[in-house]
């Protein structure tokens, strides 16, 4: 009989890393609501939240308590099991994407090497797209299970939007994979550290990816799945209390993870520009510095998402679908063909 030796230190380290990443995502999502209001106030020459705590810093906590204290309402004619499942599925898929992201370099703790990555699988990019695709089900289940025709219409609108823009997003990323030659996220980061950020070689690919990320997160000008001020409240129209909070939280977590993914794929991840981090060794603080660098890049993209929201007006639905199918998809195909030709030419030398 062969006895399996369990590396408890490895398991404990991974569990701690999972807890830290999930907690960080929740805190960032919570205070993204505060940042959204403050940025909107600044752009509109207002003050924004300034009553709950100093500078309004406790406003997200007040909003969370309000959602917890609200009455839990489940429509009588709804599909109750699916009605409850929808927001939980949205939250789970929002946090699952973070599993393959390298949040920092390998660190040395008590003589043991600990990579700041939950799972370095060899299909990391495919895993991300697979989880993103599952996010559609949270929207569709919530809209359909409510037994409200307006919620269902908003869910169909949101699902068709996400499916349409996933095509252009995937094709824009194929050009990056042609350059790197590997699907692992850690390899993509290391390739950029050695050869330069992918944004330098793929500016059009990044622009397409960024626009598609706005659509995938249902952010303005692609927020027709909600558009509460002119259509209806959206696919979560019948939700209340923390079920509604889960849907709203999932949107901000998706925005945060999208920023981290864009930083990882196009801007070197935890790489510090013009600095050789390898000379610092594998001390524990080196990983924290890399984590802080990655978070700063993600925060920049969150700010960019919010800036776009309060700057660009909402598209009509025909304009939204036309941009995806007639604009971004041909551009992504052209970018992929040109990249393939350049890579083939360079490899033939």
Secondary structure, 3 states (H helix, E strand, C coil): CCCCCCCHHHHHHHHHHHHHHHHHHHHHHHHHHHHHHHHHHHHCCCCCCCCCCHHHCCHHHHHHHHHHHCCCCCCCCCCHHHHHHHHHHHHHHHHHHHHHCCCCCCEEECCEEECCCCCCCCCHHHHHHHHHHHHHHHHHHHHHHCCCHHHHHHHHHHHHHHHHHHHHHHHHHHHHHHHHCCCCHHHHHHHHHHHCCHHHHCHHHHHHHHHHHHHHCCCCCCCCCCCCCCCCCCCCCCCCHHHHHHHHHHHHHHHHHHHHHHHHHHCCCCCCCCCCHHHHCCCHHHHHHHHHHHHHHHHHHHHHHHHHHCCCCCCCHHHHHHHHHHHHHHHHHHHHHHHHHHHHHHHHC
